[in-house]
Amino acid sequence: LATLRAGSGRDIDRWCADLLRLPGTRALTVGPLDRVGVRDQLHSLLGAPPHEPLVTDVLARTGGNPYHVRLLVSGTGPTATAAPTAPPDLESALLQAWSGLPEATRELTVMLAIHGKPVRPAVIAEIDPAWRDARRDLRPAVALRVLDQDADGRLWFHHPLIAELLVASVPEVERRERHAALARSTTLAIDSGLRDVDLQVDLADHLAAAGDP
């Protein structure tokens, strides 16, 4: 019996493909926990039924990854309404693959984290000319499963906590400056005729985060 993490590497993938050709070999894909699964795990870890706001917070931040759930709630009580910030051991585990990405890819993922929600690479390129190669530059992050691409072509972090950690790594003053830059580029996109209601929402969010009422 062997367990393998998704995105373990091409060599492992080739080994698995060869192994699965053998008679009697079976593979079982284990997905993340749903809300009920996260609630049950929290009950087991905390020794009592958790408050529902805690379940909501942990599910949103971990994506139902049981290992991340365990580390995130270490030292948390069942009456808590939210989990604390990610502990250092969880942070190092989450950012290990991200740290090996090319510099341009890391910079784009930080901006994606600050943007705060899934987005298509083409939209990134349209919003800011400096990101015209966004599709190409983000490929390494997709290949290493740092980012996932949904059916609509939007990219977001495979582990949501990575976005939280990347945003927290940017000093507050710089974070406001980056939101201001995103607001300016979004305004340019709107003024150029890119009529998308989501852009109007993004503009309001970035202005607010930049401290511009």
Salt bridges, closest charged atoms under 4 A:
ASP11 OD1 - ARG14 NH2 2.38
ASP18 OD1 - ARG21 NH1 2.46
GLU52 OE1 - ARG35 NH2 2.80
GLU52 OE2 - ARG39 NE 2.91
ASP57 OD2 - ARG61 NH1 2.99
GLU107 OE2 - ARG178 NH1 3.08
ASP133 OD2 - ARG136 NH2 3.41
ASP137 OD1 - ARG136 NH2 3.36
ASP148 OD1 - ARG145 NE 3.21
ASP148 OD2 - HIS158 ND1 2.58
ASP150 OD2 - ARG154 NE 2.80
GLU164 OE2 - ARG61 NH2 2.80
GLU172 OE2 - ARG176 NH1 3.30
GLU174 OE2 - ARG178 NH2 2.92
ASP202 OD2 - HIS115 NE2 3.79
ASP202 OD1 - LYS117 NZ 2.70
